Amino acid sequence: MLLYHPSLDLNHATYRIISILEHLDDNELSKKMLHLIGFYYLFPSLLKEIEKWPRKGTKSRKIVNSISSEYETMNNPIRVFFEIRELQEQAIFFLKEKTVYVL
């Protein structure tokens, strides 16, 4: 059986970075923040596990609670976060070499 997940795909990591940067006004973002946003881009249902954010009763809270989590289960999200960092670094290097975006 062949299994695929976008977190292990360099092309998808490149796509995620471009997608994130396109939604910024000035295309300036630290690498740490890019890694964090990229992680939650892959696993949006994990936003529900952030404590004290967003506050109850806000529009942001309703949006986060409406995210489906039926297909996303993982035992150790912290480990996955650090594992995909290497792939994200490769994608950033690739984009720098292609001079599409400068980070």
TARA-V90422 format. One record per pair of residues at least 4 apart in sequence whose ideal C-beta (glycine too) atoms are under 7 Angstrom apart, sorted by the first residue. I is the first residue (numbers start at 1). J is the second residue. Records with the same first field share a line. If there is no record, write none. Layout:
# TARA-V90422
I: J + J
This chain:
# TARA-V90422
6: 12 + 42
7: 42 + 80 + 84
9: 13
10: 14 + 87 + 90 + 91
11: 15
12: 16
13: 17 + 87 + 88 + 91
14: 18 + 91 + 94 + 95
15: 19
16: 20 + 38 + 41
17: 21 + 34 + 38 + 91 + 92 + 95
18: 22
20: 34 + 37 + 38 + 41
21: 27 + 101
24: 29
27: 101
29: 33 + 34
30: 34
31: 35 + 103
32: 36
33: 37
34: 38
35: 39 + 85 + 88
36: 40
37: 41
38: 42 + 88
39: 43 + 81 + 84
40: 44 + 46 + 47
43: 72 + 77
44: 67
45: 67 + 68 + 69 + 72
46: 77
47: 64 + 67
48: 64 + 65 + 67 + 69
54: 58 + 60 + 61 + 64
55: 61
56: 61
57: 61
59: 63
60: 64
61: 65
62: 66
74: 80
76: 80
77: 81
78: 82
79: 83
80: 84
81: 85
84: 88
85: 89
86: 90
87: 91
88: 92
89: 93
90: 94
91: 95
92: 96 + 103
93: 97
94: 98
95: 100 + 101
96: 102 + 103
